[in-house]
Structures are given as C-alpha cells and as structure tokens.
Amino acid sequence: MTIQERLYEKVSDEYKTFINNIENIPVVEVLDKYAYEKVIKDDILSCLESCEIPDREAKILLKLKNPLESIYHEWLDND
C-alpha cells in the first residue's frame, strides 16, 4: 500500500467516525453546527482520493492522530 493510500485510508476512517458521531445528534443541531464542517471534510477526503500530494507531506499527515481534523482547522485558519 502506498503512502497516499495509507493516508486516504486513515482520513477516510476518521471521516466515517465523524459522520457516525453526528448521526446521533438531532438534525436541527447538525445543520446549525456541523453542516459546513461536513461539507469541507467531505471535500478534503475527495481531494485526497483524487489528487496526489507529495510523499513527504503525506508522511507528516500520517504521523498525526487526526489528519482530517488538522487539515480542516488549517482550512479554517486560511479560508
């Protein structure tokens, strides 16, 4: 398995956990608090699936406990 595939798998698992967590929250609250986050995290996951990032960056992200969350917060800081 390549570094890119490992990173995608890790981020995909993290995304699934995020989705499972918000599925247990009332719809109104999800729409108020998590809609934007869900859309952006979905976009990040799609990008990792279709775009190749340098192995050096992928290795750094793989070392993080929650790379998706880290990428999302970086997005928020630079949006």
C-alpha positions in Angstrom: 0.0 0.0 0.0 1.4 3.4 -1.0 1.8 6.3 1.4 -1.1 8.1 -0.5 -3.3 5.1 0.0 -2.5 4.8 3.7 -3.2 8.5 4.2 -6.5 8.2 2.4 -7.5 5.2 4.4 -6.7 6.9 7.7 -8.5 10.1 6.8 -11.5 8.1 5.4 -11.7 6.2 8.7 -11.6 9.5 10.6 -14.3 10.9 8.4 -16.5 7.8 9.0 -16.1 8.3 12.7 -17.1 12.0 12.4 -20.2 11.0 10.4 -21.2 8.3 12.9 -20.9 10.9 15.7 -23.1 13.5 14.0 -25.7 10.8 13.0 -26.6 10.6 16.7 -27.3 14.3 17.0 -30.7 15.9 16.2 -31.0 17.2 12.6 -31.5 20.8 13.6 -28.3 20.8 15.7 -26.4 19.1 12.9 -27.5 21.7 10.4 -26.7 24.6 12.8 -23.3 23.3 14.0 -21.9 20.7 11.6 -23.1 21.3 8.1 -20.1 23.5 7.0 -17.6 21.2 8.7 -19.2 18.1 7.0 -19.0 19.7 3.5 -15.4 20.8 3.9 -14.3 17.5 5.4 -16.0 15.7 2.5 -14.1 18.0 0.0 -10.8 17.2 1.8 -11.5 13.5 1.6 -12.4 13.8 -2.1 -9.2 15.8 -2.8 -7.1 13.1 -1.1 -8.7 10.5 -3.2 -8.2 12.2 -6.5 -5.1 14.3 -6.0 -1.6 13.2 -5.3 0.2 15.1 -2.6 4.0 14.8 -2.2 5.1 11.7 -0.1 6.9 14.0 2.3 3.6 15.8 3.2 1.7 12.5 3.3 4.2 11.1 5.8 3.8 14.1 8.0 0.0 13.9 7.9 0.1 10.1 8.6 2.0 10.8 11.9 -0.9 13.0 13.1 -3.5 11.4 15.3 -6.3 13.1 13.3 -5.0 14.4 10.0 -8.5 15.2 8.7 -9.2 17.4 11.7 -5.8 19.1 11.3 -6.4 19.8 7.6 -9.8 21.1 8.4 -8.5 23.6 11.1 -5.8 24.7 8.7 -8.5 25.4 6.1 -10.4 27.4 8.7 -7.4 29.5 9.5 -6.7 30.2 5.8 -10.3 30.5 4.5 
